[in-house]
Amino acid sequence: MKTVKFLMPHTIGALYNTDEIAGFSDEIADDLIERKIAALHKGKGATAPAPTLTADDLKDMSDADLNKLIKAKKVKIADDADHAAKVAAVVAANIKK
């Protein structure tokens, strides 16, 4: 993983603007640097985004803990939602780990 600073606007999965800092695999970063689209960045900057919770992360969570998470993150669910529906609602809300 390498961090680069964009020298010009460029789209690679998303649009990056001049002076934005982002991390990529070594292959992608080296290609951006070689084509002078970005320069290697050696400082504080991009960090990997926090992964979101998955159904596997939540399936064994107790209903009480799941309800606490839903309340804390203000996830909208039906009053009569079962465990599977609650898990699906949290996953759909893209709650970060």
C-alpha positions in Angstrom: 0.0 0.0 0.0 1.3 3.4 -1.0 -0.1 6.9 -0.4 -0.1 9.4 -3.3 -0.9 13.0 -3.7 -2.7 13.8 -6.9 -1.1 16.4 -9.2 -4.2 16.8 -11.4 -7.8 15.7 -11.3 -8.1 12.0 -12.2 -10.8 9.3 -12.0 -9.8 5.9 -10.6 -12.9 4.4 -9.1 -13.8 7.9 -7.9 -12.8 11.4 -8.9 -9.7 12.7 -7.1 -8.9 16.4 -7.3 -5.5 18.1 -7.4 -3.7 17.8 -4.0 -6.0 15.1 -2.7 -4.2 12.3 -0.9 -5.3 8.7 -1.2 -3.9 5.2 -0.6 -3.7 2.5 -3.3 -2.1 -0.9 -3.9 1.6 -0.6 -4.9 0.7 -1.5 -8.5 -1.8 1.3 -8.9 0.2 3.9 -7.0 3.3 3.1 -9.1 1.3 3.5 -12.3 -0.1 6.9 -11.2 3.3 8.1 -10.3 4.9 6.8 -13.5 2.2 8.6 -15.6 2.8 11.8 -13.5 -0.8 11.9 -12.4 0.2 11.6 -8.7 3.4 11.8 -6.6 4.4 9.5 -3.7 3.2 11.0 -0.4 5.3 10.5 2.7 3.3 12.1 5.5 0.1 12.0 7.3 -2.8 11.6 4.9 -5.1 9.0 3.7 -6.2 6.2 5.9 -8.2 3.2 4.9 -11.9 3.8 5.4 -13.4 1.9 8.3 -15.0 -1.3 7.1 -18.8 -1.5 7.5 -20.5 -4.2 9.6 -21.5 -7.3 7.7 -24.3 -9.8 8.3 -21.6 -12.2 9.5 -20.4 -9.7 12.1 -24.0 -9.3 13.5 -25.5 -12.7 13.1 -24.4 -14.0 16.6 -25.0 -10.7 18.3 -27.7 -10.9 21.0 -31.0 -9.1 20.5 -30.2 -6.8 23.4 -26.8 -5.8 21.9 -28.3 -5.4 18.4 -31.1 -3.2 19.8 -28.4 -1.0 21.5 -26.5 -0.7 18.3 -29.7 0.2 16.4 -30.6 2.8 18.9 -27.1 4.3 19.1 -26.8 4.5 15.3 -30.4 5.6 14.8 -31.2 2.9 12.3 -34.9 2.8 11.3 -36.6 -0.6 11.8 -40.1 -1.8 12.1 -41.4 -2.3 15.7 -42.0 -6.0 15.0 -38.7 -6.7 13.2 -37.1 -10.0 13.9 -33.4 -10.6 14.4 -32.7 -11.2 10.6 -34.6 -8.0 9.7 -32.6 -6.0 12.3 -29.3 -7.4 10.9 -30.4 -6.5 7.4 -31.3 -2.9 8.5 -27.9 -2.4 10.1 -26.1 -3.7 7.1 -28.2 -1.6 4.8 -27.3 1.5 6.9 -23.6 0.9 6.3 -22.7 1.2 9.9 -18.9 1.4 10.4 -17.1 -1.1 12.7 
